[in-house]
Amino acid sequence: MIKKIETALKRYTARTGATLQRPRAVMFDMDGILFDSMPGHCKAWKQVCDENGIEAEADEFYAYEGRTGASTIDTLIRRQFGRPATEAEIKDLYARKCVIFKSLGEPSVIPGASKACEAAINGGALCILVTGSGQRSNLDRLEREYPGVFPQEQRITAFDVKRGKPDPEPYLIGMAKGGAEPCCAIGVDNAPLGVMSSSRAGAFTIGVRTGPLPEGALLEAGADIEVDSMYDCAEIITTLTGR
Ligand code: MG
């Protein structure tokens, strides 16, 4: 792992021109990083589409992961009906999607994710949530599963952004909240659009393949390092905060 981290640090410097300093903020995505919620989200989106005459494949929603619900709904409506989504459609379809998602039961916590948060805190960094989600059931549950790790002022959600991932905006707001320059910040995301957002924001970016993506997909999206578990992510954070 040490070799892999050294390569990643070189990659980070080559693309940003900066050297990673001791991290002050570690920014965590939520779905697929803290909660194993992506299968449920895909199922819920597919059902919303079926109910509204929108053709879609359940798996295509992995590719949209990280975007806000409004952006996903607009894409689906444009594709099916050749026009932008109305405000009412965005509101109604998203509300319906949240109801279906909640009815599927609570998603499990991703193994190793608590360790990664602990590693950040032990290393003297703030944990910041950076999610495109507006799913209240998951946001409310954070405090129960990750007690004290993500207080309200350390959360960036769908309610805080205009553009959302893959735009760098959410991770830039995350750094501002964490009081960290890009060279003192780490982004942790499992989706290509999320990795793109963190990478463009200038943070050292850890791509964690917790879903059905092919190996290398997150490096291609701009991650400095790609691993396939949150345990590995915890090890990287421990190393980077302990240097
Ligand atoms: Mg995610």
Residues whose N, C-alpha, C, O or C-beta is under 5 A from the ligand:
A	BS01	MG	D29 M30 D31 G32 N190 A191
